Amino acid sequence: VQLQASGGGMVQAGGSLRLSCAAAGFSLDYYAIGWFRQAPGDERAGVSCINGNGSPAYDDSVKGRFTISRDNGENTVYLQMNGLQPEDTGVYLCAAVIDPCELALTQKYLRENPYDYSYWGQGTLVTVSS
């Protein structure tokens, strides 16, 4: 039982990628799902999340560039990333989080409440060159 992230790759600055977070062994229907970025030497950072009712939240650094969506029929959450920049580079992971989910994107909550994040998968690598 876990979430499987895919869709990463190497792009130039300004390029686009679409990441997928697929559930294996359970239904995503009633879960809030978050996307997180792990860059070398940095703390894990919240990028975006989507609540069970479909309402999204974004870190300020990606607002206007990234769009999160969910397809419960496909048991998958997507992250469309446009206007990619080198600072977006890292391993992207998804997890089930609290609902409403916006608080779960903050590093303080990540550090202090690790048990509020479930079903972490291996992640997918995104590399953006300048």
For each residue, the residues with C-beta under 8 A, 3 or more apart:
1: 24 25 26 119
2: 24 25 119 120 121
3: 21 22 23 24 33 94 95 96 119 120 121
4: 21 22 23 24 121 122
5: 8 19 20 21 92 93 94 121 122 123 124
6: 19 20 22 124
7: 17 18 19 20 124
8: 5 17 19 91 92 124 125 126 127
9: 17 125 126 127
10: 127 128 129
11: 15 16 17 84 126 127 128 129
12: 15 128 129 130
13: 84 85 86 128 129 130
14: 83 84
15: 11 12 84 128
16: 11 80 81 82 83 84
17: 7 8 9 11 81 84 126
18: 7 78 79 80 81
19: 5 6 7 8 35 78 79 81 92 124 126
20: 5 6 7 76 77 78
21: 3 4 5 33 35 76 77 78 79 94 121
22: 3 4 6 74 75 76
23: 3 4 26 27 28 75 76 119
24: 1 2 3 4
25: 1 2
26: 1 23 119
27: 23 30 72 75
28: 23 31 33 70 72 75 76 77
29: 52 72
30: 27 52
31: 28 52 96 97 99
32: 49 50 51 52 96 97 98 99 100 101 104
33: 3 21 28 49 50 70 77 94 95 96 97 101
34: 46 47 48 49 94 95 96 97 101 104 105 117
35: 19 21 46 47 48 49 68 77 79 92 93 94
36: 44 45 46 47 92 93 94 95 110
37: 44 45 47 88 90 91 92 93 126
38: 42 44 45 90 91 92 93 123
39: 42 45 89 90 91
40: 90
41:
42: 38 39 45 90
43: 107 110 111
44: 36 37 38 93 107 110
45: 36 37 38 39 42 59 107
46: 34 35 36 49 59 104 105 106 107 110
47: 34 35 36 37 58 59 62 66 79 92 105
48: 34 35 56 57 58 59 62 66 68 79 105
49: 32 33 34 35 46 56 57 68 97 101 102 104 105
50: 32 33 54 55 56 57 68 69 70 77 101
51: 32 54 55 56 57 99 100 101
52: 29 30 31 32 99
53:
54: 50 51 70
55: 50 51 100
56: 48 49 50 51 67 68 69
57: 48 49 50 51 100 101 102 105
58: 47 48 62 63 66 68 105
59: 45 46 47 48 62 63 105
60: 63
61: 87
62: 47 48 58 59 65 66 81 88
63: 58 59 60 66
64:
65: 62 81 82 83 84
66: 47 48 58 62 63 79 80 81 82
67: 56 79 80 82
68: 35 48 49 50 56 58 77 78 79 80
69: 50 56 77 78 80
70: 28 33 50 54 76 77 78
71: 74 75 76 77 78
72: 27 28 29 75
73:
74: 22 71
75: 22 23 27 28 71 72
76: 20 21 22 23 28 70 71
77: 20 21 28 33 35 50 68 69 70 71 94
78: 18 19 20 21 68 69 70 71
79: 18 19 21 35 47 48 66 67 68 92
80: 16 18 66 67 68 69
81: 16 17 18 19 62 65 66 84 88 126
82: 16 65 66 67
83: 14 16 65
84: 11 13 14 15 16 17 65 81 88 126 128
85: 13 88 128
86: 13 89 128 129 130
87: 61 128
88: 37 62 81 84 85 126 128
89: 39 86 126 127 128
90: 37 38 39 40 42 125 126
91: 8 37 38 39 123 124 125 126
92: 5 8 19 35 36 37 38 47 79 123 124 125 126
93: 5 35 36 37 38 44 120 121 122 123 124
94: 3 5 21 33 34 35 36 77 120 121
95: 3 33 34 36 117 118 119 120
96: 3 31 32 33 34 117 118 119
97: 31 32 33 34 49 101 104 116 117 118
98: 32 101 103 104 116
99: 31 32 51 52
100: 32 51 55 57 103
101: 32 33 34 49 50 51 57 97 98 104 105
102: 49 57 105
103: 98 100 106 109
104: 32 34 46 49 97 98 101 109 110 116 117
105: 34 46 47 48 49 57 58 59 101 102 109
106: 46 103 109 110
107: 43 44 45 46 110 111
108: 111 112
109: 103 104 105 106 112 113 116
110: 36 43 44 46 104 106 107 113 114 117
111: 43 107 108 114
112: 108 109
113: 109 110 116 117
114: 110 111 117
115:
116: 97 98 104 109 113
117: 34 95 96 97 104 110 113 114 120
118: 95 96 97
119: 1 2 3 23 26 95 96
120: 2 3 93 94 95 117
121: 2 3 4 5 21 93 94
122: 4 5 93
123: 5 38 91 92 93
124: 5 6 7 8 19 91 92 93
125: 8 9 90 91 92
126: 8 9 11 17 19 37 81 84 88 89 90 91 92
127: 8 9 10 11 89
128: 10 11 12 13 15 84 85 86 87 88 89
129: 10 11 12 13 86
130: 12 13 86
